[in-house]
Amino acid sequence: MTRRYVPVSSDDPGRVHLTVLRGGTLETSDDDAAMTALPDLLRDPTAILWVDLVDPSATQLATGGAALGLHPLIVEDVLEGNQRAKIETTDGVIHIVLFALVHQSRFVASEIDLVLGDRFLLTAHADVWDPRAIRHLQPDPATIMAHGADHLLWAICDDIVDGYFPFADELGDAIDAVQDRVIARATPEVLDDLFALKRELIEVRRAASPTREVFNQLTNRDMTFVDPDEIVYFRDIYDHVIRLTDELDNYRELASSTLDVYLTQVNNNLSVIMKRLTGVTVILAGIGAIAGIFGMSEAGTAIAGAERGGFWAITAVTVALAVGAAFFLRRIGWI
């Protein structure tokens, strides 16, 4: 699993989506010119704004940040990317960083920056994730935005966290499958798959685990621009995150125990091989001992071409003893 971050190139502008709810009417705009209207919209006490930036350039972020009155540190953090999941309050504005798991050819962790201010929400992300397609905003985002920008923040965060569970479920199914393969036959290919699963577990825990502290702060601290009535919604997300992190911890323990089972299987297979080799050695050593005792005394007779019946009798006894030893070792499971 790889991560994609918001690009910082000022030469490759991204897309701007502005959604405004005024007087119950939803207005949308998809061009950079909408950024220049932000100051006037913010002065309208009835307007609720959602500024969605897709792969934004440095110029677009600087323009949007200035229009929304964001602290330069917030703009800088969004530009840099490579953030951990976190929540920070700067000049009363809440900056949240989360990671959405997007299913392409494999799962991709995409960084999402959310900035909540007075009657506005700014989202900045890569194009692999589309917040306007989330279930809470279908078919009409006006229903969510009518409750305020903080409720829009909840809707997006809830969809991001809910997106972790299918990934966790697939990891659980994959671990179960690997466990069955380990029990059936411990091969290097199974070990490679197990280590790949452990790497994916580490990646998803890195994306999901810090969100626990994010929503813990949202539910236990007085946050500017978050209505007290909205706390119960964020507490629901917090409960989901706790359940998710518990599941991931269980999967990590299962992966570790599966590795232990693999090593045990390998040791058991080695023990079986050693027993079989020991059984074969017993048989060959018996034959070699008899051949060594009688071989030199019979050499002269054999060269003279006068072997007697004793040679064949000893040979028959040797073969019989070898067959008896093989049968006994087979009975006790050594060969």
N, C-alpha and C positions, 0 to 999 in steps of 0.2 A: 504494500500500500504506500502511495506517495502523497505528498502534500503539494497544493498549488496555492500561491499567494497572490495578493493584489499586485500587479506590476507597477513599477515606478517610472517607467519611461515617459518623458514629456512629449516624445515625438509620435506616440501612438495613442491618440485619444480613445477613450472607451465610450460607452453609451450612457446616457442620462435619461432616467425615467422619473418624472415628477407627477405625483398624485396629490391633489388638493381636494379636501372636503369643505365646502362652504355652503351654509344654509341648506344642508341636506343634499346638495348637488355635488356630484363627483366630477372633477376636471382632471384630465391627464395631458401630459406633454412629453414628447420624446426627443427633444433637441436641446442643444447647449444654451439656446436663448432663454430657456426656462430658468437658468441659474440667475440671470439678471433680475428676474421678477421676485426672487426670494425675499429681499428686504421689504418690499411692499406687502407681500403676503404675510410676513411675520407681524407686520403692524396691524393686520386685520384680526381682532380678537375672536372672530368666529371661524377662522381658517385653521384646519389641521393639515400639516404637510408631511408627506413621505417622499424623501429624496433617495432614490435608488441609483447607485453608481455601479456600473458593470465594467470591470477592468479599467478603472479610472486612471487618467494620466496625472502627473504632478500638478499641471496647470489647472485641470478640472477640480482636483481636490483643494488646491489653494483658493480657487474662486469660490467653491462651495463653502469652504471653511470660513472665509471672510464674510460671505453673505449671511451665514448662520451665526456668526460671532463665536466660532470655536477657538479654543486656546491653540496656539501653534504646536504644543506638544501632542495634542490629539491628532492633528493633521500629520505630524511627523510619524507618529506610531502607525497610522493607517498606511502611510506611504512605505514605510520600511517593511511591513509584513513580518514574517517569522516571529510572531508573538505567541505567547502561551495563552490558553484560555484564562481570562481575567476580567475583573471589573474595577474601574477607577472612576473617581469623581474629581473633575477639574473645573474650577469656576462654576460649580453647581451643575455642570453637564455630566451625564453618566456615559462612560465609554465602556462597552462590553465587547470582548473578543470571544467568539465561539468557533467551533469547527463542525461543518456539515459533512456527513459521510455520503458521498454520491456514488451510485453503482453504475460504472461504465463497464469496460472489459474486466475490471476489478474495482474494488472500492478505493475511492480517492478522498482524502481528507482536505477539504477546502476551507481556508480561513475566511471568516466573516466578521466584519467590524460593524457594530451597531452603536450609534450615538443618539441618546435621548435628551432632548432639550425641552424648552417651553413650547408646547404644541407642535413639535416636529420630531421626526425620526429620520436619521440618516443611516443608510445601509451601504456598505462598500464590499464587493466580493468579486470573485472570478466568474466567468460565464458558464462554468460547469454546474452552477446552482442558480435556480430561479425562484426568488421568494414569492413572486406573484402567482406561482403555480401551486402554492401550498393549499391544503384543504380548507383551512380557516378562512381564506380569502376568496373561496369559490362559493357562489358564482359572482358575488359582488363585494369588494373590499369595503364599501361604504358602511356595511353593517358593523364591521370591526372598528373602523376609524371613527365612527360616531361616538364610541366610548372613550376616545382619546388616543393620543400617541402612545401612552403607556400600555394600553390594551393591544395596540398593534404590535408593540414590542413583545408582549406575552404570546401573541399568536405565532410570530416568527420563531421565538425561542422554543415554544412547545413543539412545533413541527420539527425543528432541528433535533431536539432530544428524542422525540418519537422515532426519528430516522435511525437512531443508534440501535434500536431493538432488533430489526431484521438482520442487521450485520451480526449482532451478538448471537442471535438464534442460528445463523448459518455457521458461525464459529463453533457453537455447541454441537451441531450436527456433524461438522467435519471432525471434531475431536472424537465423537462417538465412533465414526467410521474408522479413524486411525486406530482407536483402541481395538476394534474388532480385527483389523489387519495385523496388529501386533500380536494378538493372541493366536491368530491363525498361523502367522509366519513372520518372524522378525527379520526384515531385510533392510539393507541400506536405503532403499527407496522409501520405505516407510519412515525411517529416521529423518530423511530429507523433508518429507511432508510434515512431520511433527515439528521440526525446527521452523519451517515456514509458518505453521500455525502459531507457534510461540512468538514469532516476530510480528505477526498481524495482531496478536493479543496485546503486545507491548504498544503498538501504534494506536490501537483503538483506546487503550487505557490512557495513553498520553493525551488523546483528544478529548476523552469523555470525563476522566476523573477530576480535573480541575474545575469542571462546571459545577461540581458539588459545592465548592466554596463560593462560586459566583452567585448561585441562587440562595445559598445560606445567607449571604449578605443582603440580597434583595428582600428576603423575608424577615430579617431580624434587625435591620437598620432603617432609620428614617431616610429615605432617598428622595432627593428633590425631584419633582415632576412625576413621581409615582404615587398615584392616589391610594390611600389606605384601603379602599375597597378592592384594589387590584392585588393586594398582597396574597389573598387566598388563591388567586390564579397562579401566581409564581410559586406558592407553597406546593401546589399540585405538581408543578414541574420538578420541584426539589424532591418530592417523594419518588417521582419516576427516576431521577438521577440516582438516588440512594439504592433503589431496586436494581438499576443497571450496574452500578459499581459492585454491588454484592454478587450479581451474576458473573461479572467479569472476573472477580476474585475467585469464584468457584471454578470457572473455566481455566484460570491460571493454575489452580491446584490440580485440576484434572489433567492438564497438559504435563505438569511436573510428575504426577503419579504415573502417567502413561510412559514417560521416559524411564522411570524406575522399572516399570513392567518390561519395557523393551530390554533394558540391561539385564534384568533377571532372566528373560527368555534367552538372550544371547549366552549367558553363563550356563543355563540349563542345557542348551544345545551343545556348548563346548564340553560339558560333563558327559553327555551322551556320546559324543565323538570319542572322547578319551576312553570311555568304557569299551567302545567297539574296537578301538585300536589295541587296547589291553587284551581283549578276547582274541583278536587275531594274533597278537604276539604270543599268547599262551599256546595256541595251536602250532604256530610255526616254530616256536622254541622247542616244543616236544618233538616235532619231526626232526628238527636240526640236531637235537641231542642224540636221538637214536641213530640218525645218519652218521653223526660224528663218532659214536662208539664203534659201530660196525663197519663204517665205510673204509677205514684204512686196512682192517684185517681181511676184508673181501677184495681189496684192490688187486692183490697179486693173482688171486684166483680168476678175477674178471679178466685181467690182462691175458692170462693163460687160456682163457676161453673155457674154463671148467667150473662155472658156477653150479652150485649144488642147490637142492631144494630149500635149504635153510635160508638162502637169500630171499626167496620169494615168500617164505613164511614170515620172516621179519618184516618184509615190506607190507604184507597183509596186516600184520599186527599193528604196525605203525599207522597205516591208513585207518584201521578200525578205531584205534585210540584217538586219532585226530577227529574222526566223525563223531565219536562219543563226546569228546570235549566240545565240539561245535554244537551238538544237540543240547548239552547241559548249559552252555553259555547262552544259547538261544532261549532256553526255558527261564533263565533269570534276567533276561532282557539286556544282556551285554553286547549282543550282536544281532 
